[in-house]
Amino acid sequence: MGPPSPLTWVDCIQLAIQHNPDLQGAREGVLNSDAVRRGAYSTLYPQIAISFGDTRTYRGPGATAPKNYSTSYLQQLSLTQTIFDGFATKGNIEQGKAQLSLAFATLNSQKATTSYGLKTAFAQLLYSQGLLDLSRDVIKLREDTDRLVRLLYEGGQENQGAMMLSQANYDKAVNDLEQARRNFTLSGRQLATVIGQGLPEPVNAAGELATADVGPASAPDFDKLAVATPAYFQKKASVDAAAAGITQASTGWYPSISGSVTGSRQGNAWAAEGDGWAAGLSASYPIFNGGQTYFNVKAATASFRQSLAALASGTNQAALTLAQSFANLLNARDNVRIQQELLDADRLRYRIAEAQYKTGLISFQDFNTIVDTYVSQQKTVLAARRDAVLSEAAWEQARGLGAIP
C-alpha cells in the first residue's frame, strides 16, 4: 500500500466537523440547554397523575368478634394546575432562553476557535513541507559551494579555514534537514489532534501558503464588528440570564395560587363502585422568611449590574482585538511582499557572487556572507508566508468567523 493521499483544506474541514471533540461538546451543550428551556414550560400545563391502591387489613379477635380480614381498593385520578407562582415560571423560561442563546454563542465561538486551530495546524504542515524541500535545496547549494572551495583549495587559491567552514556549512544543512523532518512529523500530529482522530502517517497537505484578499485597505468599523462576534453574544446572553435571575429571586414577594380536581373510586372489590370527587383552590402568601427574598433580589440585581459591566468591557476588548488582528494581518501581508523582494535581490546577488568567486574577483568571506544571506532569506520568506496565514486565521477568529459552518 502506497503513502496516504495528501489532505486538502476541504478534507481537513470535513474531518474536523465530524471528529473534533470540542465541537461535539459544544453541540451537546446546545441540545442540553434547549431541553432545559423546553422543560421550563412544563409548569404552564396541568399535572395529571393516576394512582391505584390495594389495602389488606387485619383485625384481631375480640370479646364479641372473631378475627377479621378485609380488603379495600382505591382508584384515583388527579389534576393540578398552577395558576400563579409569583412569576417563577416566567423567570425560568427567560433563564432557559438566555442559557440557550449562550449555548449557541458558545458553539459559534468554538467553531471559530476550531477553525483557527485547524488553519494554524494546516499552515504549519504546509510550512514544514516547504521547509523540507528548502532544506534539500540548501544541502545541494552547500554541497556545490563546498566542492568549489575544495577545488580552489587544492589549486592553491583558497585557505584551509575556508574549506573547513564550507564543510561545516554543509554539515549544518544536513542537520537542518533532520530537524525539518522531525518538525514535519510533529506538524502532522498537531493537525490530527485538531481534527480529533488519528491520521495515517506520513501526513501530507496539498495547498499553498497564501491569504485571501481582505478588501479595501481602509480599516473597517471595529465597534460595529465587535457587537457581531460570538464573544459579544455570550456576554449579552449572560446579561439576559442575570435579568431572569432577578425575576426568579422576586417570587417571594408574590402569592402562589393553584387549583386541583380529584376523582376517585373506592370499594371492597377491584371494580370499585363508590365514586367520589373533590375540587379545590389553594393560595399561599409568604409573610416573613427572614429577609431571604430581599437579599436574593439584592444579590441578583448586583449580578445583573456586574454582567452589564462585563458586557461593556468585553465589547471594548473585542473591538481592540479586532483592530490589532486587522493591523497584524496587513503587516504580515506587506511583510511577505517585502521579504520576497529581498529574496529576489539576494538570489541575483548569489548568482553574481558565485561567478565572481570562481574567477577570484571576491574573497571567500564575502562570498560566504552572500550565500548565508541567500539561504537565510529563503527561510524568512517561507516563514513570512506562514505567518501571514496565521494572522489571517487570527483575524477570522476575532470576528467569530472561520471555515467551520
Buried (B, 14 or more C-beta within 10 A) or exposed (E): EEEEEBBEBEBBBEBBBEBBEBBBEBBEBBEEBBEBBEEBEEBEEEEEEEEEEEEEEEEEEEEEEEEEEEEBBBBBBBBBBBEEBBBBBBBBBBBBBBBBBBBBBBBBBBBBBBBBBBBBBBBBBBBBBBBBEBBEEBBEBBBEBBEBBBEBBEEEEBEEEBBEBBBEBBEBBEEBBEEBBEBBBEBBBBBBBBBBEEBEEEBBBEBEBEBEEEEEEEEBEBEEBBEEBBBBBBBBBBBBBBBBBBBBBBBBEBEBBBBBBBBBBBBEEEEBEEEEEEEEEEEEEBEEEEEEBEEBBEEBBEBBEEBBEBBEEBBEEBBEBBBBBBEBBBEBBEBBEEBBEBBEEBEEBBEEBBEBBEEEEBEBEEBBEBBEBBBEBBBBBBBBBBBBBBBBBBBBBBBBBBBBE
